[in-house]
């Protein structure tokens, strides 16, 4: 439900994150949209584990297909956690 890319090194200081996945686009009516993700958010952890690549997120989704995921993200230099089912 969302298009993401690895956070470019040159953007890390600007967004206030040391790494993670930059949300480029969120599809309407998707789990990512219902969780409140916005384009420009940087996902930094899933269920307490650091996110370095989109593969890390896919692995978390595969390991808990029916459970809600706790996504830690940085939005406008503020860290927050949202739940995604």
C-alpha positions as CSV (number, residue, x, y, z in Angstrom):
1,X,0.0,0.0,0.0
2,X,3.0,2.4,0.0
3,X,6.0,3.1,-2.1
4,X,9.2,3.5,-0.2
5,X,12.9,4.0,-0.8
6,X,16.0,3.8,1.4
7,X,16.5,7.2,3.1
8,X,19.3,8.9,1.1
9,X,22.4,9.8,3.2
10,X,22.1,13.5,2.2
11,X,18.5,13.7,3.6
12,X,19.3,12.2,7.1
13,X,20.1,15.4,8.9
14,X,17.3,17.3,7.2
15,X,14.6,14.9,8.4
16,X,16.2,14.1,11.7
17,X,16.7,10.3,11.2
18,X,20.0,8.3,11.0
19,X,18.5,5.9,8.5
20,X,15.3,4.1,7.5
21,X,12.8,4.1,4.7
22,X,11.4,7.2,3.1
23,X,7.7,7.0,2.3
24,X,7.3,8.3,-1.2
25,X,3.6,7.6,-1.8
26,X,0.7,6.1,0.2
27,X,-2.2,4.5,-1.7
28,X,-5.7,5.4,-0.6
29,X,-7.6,2.8,1.5
30,X,-4.5,0.7,2.1
31,X,-3.3,-0.5,5.5
32,X,-0.5,2.2,5.3
33,X,-3.1,4.9,4.7
34,X,-5.3,3.6,7.6
35,X,-2.3,3.6,9.9
36,X,-1.8,7.3,9.1
37,X,1.4,7.1,7.1
38,X,2.1,10.2,4.9
39,X,4.5,10.8,2.1
40,X,7.7,12.2,3.5
41,X,7.5,10.1,6.7
42,X,10.7,8.1,7.5
43,X,10.1,4.6,8.9
44,X,12.9,3.8,11.3
45,X,11.7,0.7,13.3
46,X,9.2,-2.0,13.0
47,X,8.2,-3.8,16.2
48,X,11.3,-2.3,17.8
49,X,13.7,-3.6,15.2
50,X,15.6,-1.0,13.0
51,X,14.5,-0.7,9.4
52,X,17.4,-0.4,7.0
53,X,15.9,-1.7,3.8
54,X,12.5,-2.5,2.4
55,X,13.4,-6.2,2.8
56,X,13.4,-5.6,6.6
57,X,9.8,-4.4,6.4
58,X,8.7,-7.3,4.1
59,X,10.3,-9.7,6.6
60,X,8.3,-8.2,9.5
61,X,5.1,-8.4,7.4
62,X,5.8,-12.1,6.5
63,X,6.6,-13.0,10.1
64,X,3.3,-11.5,11.5
65,X,0.8,-11.6,8.6
66,X,-2.3,-11.2,10.9
67,X,-0.8,-9.1,13.6
68,X,-0.6,-5.3,13.9
69,X,2.9,-3.9,13.4
70,X,4.2,-1.1,15.5
71,X,5.9,1.3,13.1
72,X,8.2,3.9,14.6
73,X,8.6,6.9,12.2
74,X,10.0,10.4,12.0
75,X,7.7,13.1,10.7
76,X,8.8,16.7,10.6
77,X,11.7,15.8,13.0
78,X,9.2,14.3,15.5
79,X,9.3,10.6,16.4
80,X,6.1,8.8,16.8
81,X,4.7,5.2,16.7
82,X,1.7,4.1,14.7
83,X,0.0,0.6,14.4
84,X,-0.5,-0.9,11.0
85,X,-2.7,-4.0,10.4
